[in-house]
Amino acid sequence: YKITFVKKDQENGTPLSGGKFKLYKDKSNGLTEENLLGTASANSEGEIIFDNLKYSGSVVLQEVEAPVGYNKTSKLTYAEVGDGASTGEIPVYNRKYNLKFIKKSSASGKVLYGGKYQLYNVAGDRIGSPQAANAEGELTFEGLTFGKYHLEELEAPSGYQINKTGWDATVSENMTTAKLTHDIYDDQYAKLRFQKVDKNAQKV
């Protein structure tokens, strides 16, 4: 018997190659070596093919390694193989996780552009290159693995003070886009007003 799964990007449906996947018999004693039917990777078309199977019944696909640039999913995919089972390809998905920060004024809430920001992982390693906030105040860091991150402000937008504390964020499985988006704030420099007076302390 033969069964084919197709690995795709969850956002745009693009086929994904690589990774490592194991197919098991769906038995009550779980994903054991005794129940292992085979191991495969996704080909250039995203196909994960298990053929010449000497088994008919329920099966479980487990992702052991994700395609490059994606997070490994813990979701198991259940299917049927053998007589009477569908011969169509079964889609399985991976998702890229992006962190987005929106830079705002702490006083007015308006978005701020410019500045310079660097993202670090929990080990203190730089993630990508420094970024400036765009016209919508957005900073986006794409394709992140699960874990904790820290955003450091290297330069503040014009007229604003650098936030020396920075901001922490977490990426974990199944987080929504809303949970991965964070508003971050800077304080504006105080404005000093001077009044010119003459030597008799009269306003000029």
Salt bridges, closest charged atoms under 4 A:
GLU63 OE1 - LYS7 NZ 2.67
GLU138 OE2 - LYS100 NZ 3.72
GLU153 OE2 - LYS103 NZ 3.10
ASP168 OD1 - HIS150 ND1 2.67
ASP183 OD2 - LYS104 NZ 3.23
ASP186 OD1 - LYS103 NZ 2.78
